[in-house]
Amino acid sequence: MDFHCHLDLYPDARQVYAQALTRNEFTWLVTTSPRAFAATSKVLPATSRLVISPGLHPEVADSKAGELDMLLGQVRESHVVGEVGLDGSPRYRAHFGLQQAIFGSMLYECQLVGGRVLSVHSRFAANEVLEAFANRPGFGTAVMHWFSGSPSEMARATDIGCWFSVGPAMLESPNGRRLAQMMPRDRVVPESDGPFATVGSKTVMPWDALSTATVLARLWALPEEDAREALISNGRQLSKLLRPVD
Ligand code: MN
């Protein structure tokens, strides 16, 4: 299972896609721009085991802002949205206002259409992301990807019903492990964040996401098998929300 991967951005995307479909029970392919979503949906189409979602990554807010209307149209047609969110790190701070305008419009659309499930980026902006959610009650359900906020921000996110997707690269850092230890164990799912995420010099693949169970088991003081079962059962729960009703 993998609840956040940029499958379209692997150098050999078609091959990775084919393997993910055989090896993974479920894969969530997030895109970084509305045009990329449109193009990727044709080449790497959704199946009963793979969802693909329209997004507009905050790191490209300035260059893709013109695609906002396209995103809103895609949000109306899709059950899932991502990657979306805010990034307050120094490199992207100059466009933070623009990021907030885009993210706010997208959440408003989600609210209007009765709620969506979102894969959300919140690096150095957890507080602002949570504020944006509070402004749009009924926007849906957020899956906080690679969460790196403070423990109190994590507690707030948990209180409003957020899920968390956790990957091998996140668990390499002491802060990531500390947060993962405190997460609500019935709302944690595995992610790869490949091909951006690496462990050592290896790119994390969609079928590597479940390996997080090994570290989570230690953090949660559980046998590895139980941590794995928890991730799988959470993943099955969440994947029901991600798929269109048949
Ligand atoms: Mn990502």
Boltz pocket constraint, residues with backbone or C-beta under 6 A from the ligand:
constraints:
  - pocket:
      binder: B
      contacts: [[A, 4], [A, 6], [A, 83], [A, 193], [A, 196]]
      max_distance: 6.0
